[in-house]
Amino acid sequence: MTAIVLAGQRDGEDELAQHAGAACKAFVKIGGRPMLLRVLDTLTATPAVGTIILCGPDEEKLAGQDDVRKLVQSETVTWQPPQAGPSASAYHAMRTLAPDTAALLTTADHPLLTKEIVSEFCRQSLAADADVVIGMAPYALVREAFPGMKKTVLNFRNAALCGCNLFAFLTPKGREAADFWRELESQRKKPLRIFRFLGWLTVAKYLLGRLTVEEALHTFTVKLGINVRVAILPFGNAAVDVDSVSDYQLVQEKILQQAGDTTRHDSSQ
């Protein structure tokens, strides 16, 4: 799959970037390494991923980032300037791909992304009879990995799920969903507004805890005219992006703890 990484910056000052003293959020360091480089490291190490397209940050933000510039100069990564917003950047990048190319979309603020997570998402996506696949993780696993982290949870009758910032656009028809994704993007913290698009009956069933994942997907498919599926990933870390100072502190602590555990294990050998 061709991977597209969204690394554009928001308009105005970014609280997280300011807190961490970074040029933009993508270059905030987690465990001593910028989040963007952690994502690129994972994608380049994943056999299921071929070409990598990086959308953003702005060219002037790359000036002091030698590691990223080297990846671009070596053609390991293809850089494109960010567009007006994430969905516009994604759509612009996908328009450069051949019609039969499957695209994996993720974001630069996903420092806990691993080769295992990406491989499993690619496996499920390519095996699905779908135009678009959305990666999600069980909330129970997310809560187990990060008990103190606030997450938006979609509570279905048969599952409680969190989004993973992993999307697969598998067909030209699926790529047209970028326009709808723009709407999802603006409402991603407000599940009820998303379900309102699907109709008030769907909203009522969701509020009553009677809506299943399969019913929601069927309604999306009918409304959008594209086949939408979900890849359920058995990794709590898959749903952890760093979007705030509190997220940053929790993930930083987790990575430093893991590094300490590895050091202690190695010294005991």
N, C-alpha and C positions, 0 to 999 in steps of 0.2 A: 504494500500500500504506500502511496505517497502521503507523507505526513505534513500537515500545515500547522505551524505554531503561531498563535496570536500573541504578539508582544508589544502592541501599541500602548501608549499611555493615555490616561484620561485627560480631559481638559481641566485646567486649573492645577492647584497643588495636590499632590497625593500624600495623605497623612502617613501612610506606611513608608514610602520612600523618604520622606522627611525624617521620620523617626530613625530609620536605619542609615541615614546619610548617603543614600544612593541617588544616582542621576534619574532613575525611574524605577517603578516597581519590579520590572523584569531583572534588574541588577541588584536587588536586595539580596544580601548574602545569608544563606542558611548553612550553618556548620562550616563557614569560611568560604563557601562557593556560591556564586550568584545563582538564583533560582533558574534563570534561563539556561545556564550551562548545565545544570543538573538534568533538566528536561532533554536538552540536546544530547547529553551523554547517554541517557537512557534510549533515546530513539536510534542513535547510531549503533548501539549495541544490540538492537532487536532485529533478528533476521527477517521478520515479516515486514519490516519497513525498508523502503528503498530511498527514493528522493525525499529530501527534507526542504520545505519552503518556510522561511522565517518572515513573517509579516510584522515589520517594526523591530525595534523602536525606530524613531526618526534618526536620520543619518548622523546628526550632530551628537546624539546620545551614544552612538557607537564609537566615537572618536577615542575614548580612553579604554575601550574594551578590546584589548589585543587578542584574547582567546577567541572571542566571537569573530573578529575581523579575519583571523587566520582560517577559521572554518569556512568563511565566505570566500576568501581568496583561493583556498584549496579546492573550492567547488564541492566541498562536503555538504555545505548548506547554501541554498539560493536565497538571497535577501530581496525582499520587496518592501517598498515604503508602505506604511500603514495608511488605510483609507479613513473615511469619516468615522467609522465605528467598527467593532469586531465583526459583525455580520457582513458589512461591506468589504472588509479586508478578506474574509473567508471567501466570499463570492468572487471577488476579483482574482484571488489565487486559483480557485477552482476553474475559472474560465481559461486559464493557461494550460490546463491538462487535456490530454486526449480523452475522447468520450468514454472509452472503456477502462479508464484509470479509476481505481477505488481510492478515495481520499479519507484519511484519518485526520480529524481535527482535534487539537488540544490547545492548552494555554501555557504561557510562560510561568504562571504562578502555581505550578503543580510540582513542587520540589520532591515530593515523596513518590512520584511516578517511578515504577520499576519495569525492568524488562519483562518480568512475569505478568504484570498487570497489562502492559501493552500487548504482549503475545496472546493472552487470553481474550482480550477485547477484539483483536484482529481475527483470531480463530472463530469466535462466535459470530462476528460480523460477516465474514466471508462465507460462512456456512448458512447464513440466514437468507431466506427468500424475501429480500427487502430492498427498498430504495434508500432508506435512512435507518441507522441503528443508533440508539442512545445508550450510553454506558451508565449504569446505576449500581449502587452497592447497598446491601442490607444495612439499615440504620443500626441494628444490634452490633454489627462488626465495627461500624464507625465509632459508636459510643464506647465499645470495649477498648479501642485503640486510643481514643481521645475523650475521656469522660467529661472533661470540662469545656469542650468546644461546642459553640452554638452552631447548629446546622438546620437548614431548611429541610423538613422531612415531608415526604408525600405518603400519607397514611391511607393505603388501599385496604380493602377487606382481607386480601390474602398476602399482603406484604407492606412493610414500612421501608421506603427506599430514599436514598439520597443521590443527587446528581454527581457525576464524576468529571465533568468537563472533558468528556470523551465522546466524539460523534463520528460516525462513519457515513459518508455520502457515496453510495455505491453505484448509482446510475445518473445519467444526465438529468432525468426527471427528478431525482432526489436532490440534486444540486439547486434546483429551483426553490427548494424549501428554505434557502438562506433568507428570503424575504420574510417568511413566517418566523424564522429563528430570531430575526431582529425584534419581533414583538415578544417572543418568549424571553429574550435577553433582558428587555426592559422591565419584565414582570417576574423575573426568576425568583425573587424573594417573596412573591405573593401568589401561592398556588391557586387560590380561589379565582384570581383574575385570569389565570391560564385556563382553568376549567370552564370559566364563563364563556370562553370562545367556543367550547364544545356544546353549549346549551344549558339551560337552567335545570333540566332533568338530570343531566350529568353532575351539575353542581350539587343538587339536592342529594343524589346518591352518595357523592363523595362526603358531604357533611354528615350524613347518617352512617358513614362507615360501611356502605354497601357496594361501593364501586370497586371492581377488581382491576388489576393491571391490564388484563386482556380486554375488558370492556373499554377502558380508556384508550388503548391502542387502536381498537377497532373504530372508535369514534374519530380519532385523529386521522386514520386512514381514509374514512369516508369523507370527512370535512376537507382534507387537503388533496385528496385524489392521489396520494402516494402511499406506498406500503411502509409503515413505520413499525419497527420492532425494538425491543429492549434487550441489552446484554447485561445479565445480572453477574456482577463480578464478586468473587469470594474474597475480597481484600478490603478491609476497612480503610486503609491508606488511599485507596483509589478515589475516595470522595473528599479528600482533604486538599483544598487549595488555600493559599495564603492571601487573604483579601483584606486583612485588618491587622492592627498592631497586636491584638489579643491572639489572633491566629499565629502570627509570627512568633510570639513568645512561646506558645505551646509547642509549635513544630520545632523551633530552635532547641527547646529543652529536650524534646524527644530524640532529635538527632544527636545531640551531645551525649544523652544517656546511652544511646545505642553504640556510639563511638567508645564510651567508657567501658561498656560491657564487652565489646570486642577486644579492647586493650587488656582488660583483666583476664579474658579467656586466653589470649595469646601468651600472656606472661605466665599462665599456669601450665602451659604445655612443656 
